[in-house]
Amino acid sequence: MELFILRHAIAVPHGTKGYEHDGERPLTPEGERKMKQIAEALRALDLSFDLILSSPLTRARQTAEIVAGVFDAKSKLKFSGHLAVGGDPRALVAEVTQNYDSFERVMLVGHEPYLSELIAVLLSGDSTLSITMKKGGLCKLAVDALHYGRCATLEWLLTPRLMTRMR
């Protein structure tokens, strides 16, 4: 399986008036614009996804919807509470292996520090491996058999700046 892990794009800051609940914070106009550029760069690389699984929180959902729109893959977009802030990475891995194990290319869209910790566990078996996921950053892992623990190889980790320059 090719596992693509995408951090949501730039969102309005914590505590912004009108968005007191963290899950309601949307992407900023700049975040939407940059995410569209990133998605177009990924499409130019000839990537494809069998599934785009996203946190249901607004900023991650909007990020996933932009990617799905650019890839004409809205029917492949699903949501999982296990990708939300405070989600359970073991339950996420179980969900993916139970429901989507036959898929070859899966994109997960979520939040920090959850995603970095998930990547660390899949690479090393330990969540303390230091990984930095910028807003809009994307990681590609190669996985033979997905399980919670060391099971993946890092293929690449791209910053948003690099991806926007790839178009």
HUQUI-V786058 format. One record per helix or strand. SS is the DSSP state (hx for helix, st for strand). FROM is the first residue (numbers start at 1). LEN is the number of residues. Records with the same first field share a line. If there is no record, write none. Layout:
SS=FROM-LEN / FROM-LEN
This chain:
st=2-6 / 11-1 / 27-1 / 51-4 / 77-3 / 105-6 / 138-6 / 152-7
hx=22-3 / 29-16 / 58-13 / 74-3 / 81-3 / 89-12 / 114-11 / 160-5
